């Protein structure tokens, strides 16, 4: 796309002003106007690997005891505040009342 000496684009027949084109192509952005792109700090620190391992171990214990799929074991533990005995109590109570669907048990 070349323009002749008259500033008319030969291909499209459009008149352009080099000063305006220059301003559009290279805007003057000052740091004061640029948005703050600094990521916000995490609201909750990531659990340590020891804490993660403890949860994995609890999930395995509950799954072994209940024979439920992992998602339901996790829900049970979360409801019990990740306390194994409370999770088992919740499980026994719900199971006795028939409140746990059959499809959540490992076959």
Secondary structure by P-SEA (a helix, b strand, c coil): cccccccccccccccccaaaaaaaacccccccccccccccccccccccaaaaaaaaaaaaaaaaaccccaaaaaaaaaaacccaaaaaaaaaaaaaacccccccccc
